[in-house]
C-alpha cells in the first residue's frame, strides 16, 4: 500500500509527458487561427448607442418627474336595499401644481367623493379636499391638508396647440389599475380632437395619443421629452374599457387657463352668449323645406330659436323664433336670426358655436356676430358674459 502511494504520482506524470510528446507544441500560426470575437458593424453600434441614449434620457426624465405625480384614492358611501352603508373606492392620478399643496386631477376622479387620500412617491400620504372643479373641461384641483416639507411641482408647457405636432414623442405617468407610478410612452397620434365629457359638454383641442392609458391613469400628466406637462390624461376609446391604443388628454393651454381660476374662485368662468341652448342646425334639406314654406333662410348656419333673457345676445338685439312652422313631423321655430359666423369664423353646428366661445374667447371679450335677418346680413358686436 505504501509502495502504491509513491508509484501513482510517477505514473501520472509519465502519462502527461507522453501526451505532450504525442500532441506536440502549439505553434504561433495555429494560435492565430483560433476564433476571435467578431466586431460589431459600425451602423449597428451607432443604432445601439442611439437606443441607449434614449433609454438614459427616459430614465432621467422619469426620475425628475415621478416625484411630482400622485396617486389618488377616493371613497364614497352608498346604501343597500336594507339601508346598510357600503363603502366604494376609486383610484386615479394627479400631479403637484405648486408648493402650497395644490394637486391637479380630473373632475371625474373626485366627483362625489366623501374621502380623498393623496399618496406621494416618498411614502407621504395626506387627506385632501376639493377646492375647485370645472366639469365641462373635466378638471379639478385638490389641496393637501398636510403638506410635506418638500413638494415637486411639475412645469406646465407654455406653448400653444399649433406648436405640437403629430408624431411627437410623449410619456404618461400614472397609476393604471392601482399600479403606482407607471411610465408608458408613445407619440401624439392626432390633434384637435373633440370629445364629450361625462356631463355632455364638448371638450375641444384634445390631444390623442397611443401611449398606454388605462383606468387609474386619469388625471395624470402627459409629458414631452423635457418633462413638461402638455396635457392631462382624461379618457380612452375602447370597446373593453382597457387600453386599445386610443387615449385622450386635455391640452396644456387649457390647463394653464382653467387651474388658476379654480384655485382663486373654485370654479372657471365660461364665456356665455345666451343662445347656446336655443339653436337649430340648418342643413340644406331643412333650409329648402323652410323656403318652400315661405321663409327665406340661408343653406347653412344656426337658426336661433330662443335668446335667453338678459343675456349678452339679448342686449345686442339678437332675435329668437316668433312662431312655429311644421316641417314633416317637426315644429320649427322661425322668424329669428340665423347665426353665420363669429369673428369671420363660420358656424355651422352647435359644436362649432361652443368650441369657438370656449377655446377662442374669455369672459369680457367682444365678438363680432354675422347674422342673417330677413334676407339681410348684419354684423353685431356682443360682449361675452359669464355663464350662469
C-alpha positions, -999 to +999 in steps of 0.1 A: +000+000+000+028+024+008+046+015-025+014+024-045+013+058-027+047+066-043+042+049-076+009+066-086+023+102-090+052+088-111+028+070-135+005+101-137+035+124-145+047+100-172+013+098-188+012+136-190+047+137-205+037+112-232+006+131-242+026+162-246+051+145-269+023+129-289+003+162-294+033+184-300+036+221-293+010+247-304+027+268-330+020+306-332+004+302-366-021+278-352-028+301-323-037+329-347-063+307-363-083+303-331-118+320-331-119+357-321-149+379-314-164+395-345-165+433-342-200+449-343-205+467-376-204+505-372-241+512-382-253+486-357-232+501-330-245+536-337-281+523-336-274+506-302-258+538-289-289+558-300-312+534-281-290+535-251-291+573-252-329+573-255-332+549-226-309+570-204-329+602-212-363+584-204-348+573-171-336+608-164-370+624-172-388+598-151-366+604-121-372+641-124-409+639-129-422+610-109-418+627-075-444+652-087-470+626-097-495+615-071-518+585-065-554+595-056-577+571-037-614+581-032-641+567-011-678+572-013-706+556+007-738+542-006-768+523+009-780+489+001-817+480-001-817+473+036-800+507+043-767+492+051-737+516+044-714+502+017-681+520+010-669+522-026-634+531-036-619+546-067-585+554-079-568+579-101-538+601-107-528+637-104-498+660-103-484+686-080-492+722-092-473+743-066-456+742-033-488+752-015-501+717-018-524+721-048-530+689-069-545+689-104-566+659-115-597+651-134-631+661-122-645+626-128-618+611-105-631+630-074-668+636-083-690+628-054-660+616-032-665+619+005-630+609+015-598+616-006-563+603+001-533+615-019-501+595-019-467+608-030-438+586-041-418+593-010-444+574+011-462+606+024-500+604+025-524+631+032-561+637+032-572+662+006-602+684-001-616+696-034-612+734-037-622+739-074-640+720-101-647+725-138-669+696-151-670+709-187-633+706-190-631+676-166-606+693-144-604+696-106-580+710-080-573+694-046-555+708-016-535+687+007-544+690+044-509+681+055-483+695+032-449+677+033-417+697+037-407+692+001-431+691-029-421+687-066-444+708-088-444+698-124-438+725-150-466+731-175-456+736-210-462+772-221-467+766-258-498+768-279-517+740-298-501+749-331-467+742-316-475+705-311-472+680-339-484+645-348-456+620-342-441+640-313-428+617-286-448+617-253-448+600-219-475+593-194-470+586-157-499+574-136-514+546-116-532+522-140-553+496-122-536+509-090-501+501-102-482+530-087-461+554-108-462+535-141-444+550-171-458+545-206-445+560-238-459+568-273-465+596-297-491+622-304-515+604-327-537+634-336-545+669-325-577+690-323-599+661-313-633+668-298-647+645-272-677+648-248-672+649-210-694+627-187-716+658-183-722+660-221-700+691-227-677+693-257-640+693-248-621+706-277-585+707-290-579+674-272-546+655-277-549+620-290-520+596-281-511+559-283-492+560-250-509+533-229-537+548-207-559+527-186-583+531-157-563+548-129-543+569-153-570+596-153-557+629-141-521+621-146-497+641-167-489+637-204-453+649-208-429+660-236-393+650-237-384+679-215-406+666-187-432+694-192-469+688-188-485+691-222-518+675-212-538+658-185-550+623-194-587+621-193-603+593-214-598+564-236-617+550-266-620+513-260-647+486-266-634+467-235-626+496-211-589+488-213-561+502-234-568+499-271-543+524-285-565+555-284-562+578-254-570+615-249-555+643-229-568+678-221-543+702-237-518+721-215-530+756-226-565+747-213-550+736-180-530+768-177-561+789-183-585+769-160-565+758-130-555+793-117-592+803-116-601+770-098-576+779-071-587+815-069-625+811-073-633+775-070-648+774-105-640+785-140-659+814-157-671+801-190-679+827-217-717+829-224-735+843-254-771+834-245-782+813-274-762+781-269-793+761-257-816+775-283-802+769-318-811+746-346-786+735-372-796+745-407-789+718-432-797+722-470-827+699-467-842+718-438-834+751-454-851+741-486-882+730-467-884+763-449-881+782-482-909+762-497-929+773-466-922+809-475-893+817-451-861+830-466-831+813-449-795+805-459-784+770-467-763+767-435-759+783-402-776+782-368-813+791-367-818+810-334-849+796-318-845+812-283-825+840-268-820+839-231-835+868-212-809+893-200-781+876-219-754+893-240-772+882-271-805+898-259-787+930-250-771+931-285-806+927-301-804+891-314-839+877-322-853+843-315-881+825-332-916+840-331-938+812-345-937+775-352-938+760-387-945+723-393-917+707-413-926+670-417-931+658-381-912+687-366-923+721-355-895+745-364-894+780-347-889+807-374-888+844-375-855+847-357-820+854-368-796+829-383-760+830-369-735+826-398-701+834-382-683+846-351-653+869-359-654+857-395-652+821-384-681+801-399-705+785-375-725+755-389-732+734-358-738+738-321-704+722-316-688+749-336-705+776-315-695+761-282-659+754-292-653+789-306-667+806-275-649+782-251-614+779-267-610+812-286-625+836-261-629+845-225-654+864-204-653+901-212-642+896-249-662+914-275-670+893-306-685+902-340-715+881-349-725+879-385-762+871-387-789+867-414-821+886-407-849+886-432-827+884-462-801+909-450-767+902-434-758+922-403-728+924-381-735+928-344-709+933-316-715+913-284-695+913-252-694+878-237-705+874-201-700+847-175-722+816-180-748+815-152 
